[in-house]
Structure formats: structure tokens, C-alpha cells
Amino acid sequence: MLAWDIKNEPNLDFESRGKQNVTAWLTNMIDIVKSADNNHPVTIGWSNTNTALLLEDKVDFISFHYYENLSELDTKINLLKKGTEKPIVLQEFGMSSYSGFWNPFGNNEKDQANYHKKAQDIIAKNNLQYMSWTLYDFKKIPKEVVGKLPWRKNAQKHFGFINKNGAKKLSFNHITSQ
């Protein structure tokens, strides 16, 4: 085990549950986890850089996800670095290669590969630890994940470096270990 990730993208619950309730729950869970296991670090997988420093004093490293325009990633990483002395991890990023009936102007495998090449350049420049989303495309996406709308579900199925048939996509060439 690498670390405890207390909750995936909890800031997306701020509107429905209230920011104060969510952060109180996170704080309580961090305390419980640390009391049971002081051998593994604790983090929170925030959905963006804007909230990544919330509860910075409670976590062992800062984690964020990034699905915005890559042209802003370098700037946002540097802002995080200025805001903390803790290690920073880009915990989730990627691009769907879905272009079809529900998204005729979507991205294709070449777009996805170009995205990962550019992302890897930014990651290397910033000496950033990272994990990309995701190795394999999904055959099914439960409606509980993104709802039942087909244009959302179909895009989610195509973030992998390997397609649902087991073939490597062009983006596979940009999985690196720095």
C-alpha cells in the first residue's frame, strides 16, 4: 500500500453536502486513519488545484486531479508549490479518446496521445510525481459514476492507454517512468 486517499474529489460534494460538513468529515476520517495506521501517509484527491491546499495541515502530501486545459497546468503547479512545502502529486489526469455519435467533435486516439506527450513534458519540467487515468478503457460505466446520460458515460469509457479489446492505443507510447 502506498497511502490512504481519504476521499476522491470531495470538493464536488461542497454544494450538495456543504463545505463545512465535508471538511469536518474529512478531518475526522484523517484522524481516525492516522490513529489506526501511522505507517502510511494520508492524502485527499481533490478534483482541481483550486482546493488542493484545503486541509494541508492534516495531510502528508497534496494531491490533485487535472482535466483542464494543459496550457495552464505549469502555472497551476507552480502556484501549488508556492503555497506548500509538502510533496505534491498529480493523482489523476487524462483525456478520453471518444469521438462518436454522442460526441461527434470529441477527441480521437491521436489527440489523446498528443495530450499525454504534452502532459509528460510539463510533469518532467516540474519534477512532479503523478498517476494517470487510466490503463484500460472500460467496457461498462455504472450510472452511479457519471449518471445515465450516454454522452457522459461513453466519454468515460475511453480514457485508457489500452482499448477494451486489449490493443495498445497511441497514448501508450507516453507512459513513462521518470
Number of C-alpha atoms within 10 A of each C-alpha: 5 8 12 17 15 18 13 14 17 18 21 15 12 13 9 8 12 12 15 10 12 18 16 12 13 18 15 11 14 21 15 11 15 16 9 9 12 9 9 12 16 22 22 27 22 26 21 19 19 13 16 21 19 15 16 18 11 15 22 17 19 27 28 26 23 19 12 12 8 15 11 9 17 15 11 16 20 11 13 19 15 9 12 14 11 15 13 20 18 21 19 19 19 23 27 23 26 22 17 14 11 15 14 9 10 14 17 16 19 13 16 24 22 15 18 24 17 13 20 19 13 17 18 12 10 13 11 15 15 17 13 19 16 18 14 19 21 17 12 11 17 9 12 7 10 12 11 12 10 15 14 16 18 21 20 21 20 26 24 24 30 19 18 15 10 10 11 15 18 17 23 16 12 18 15 9 7 9
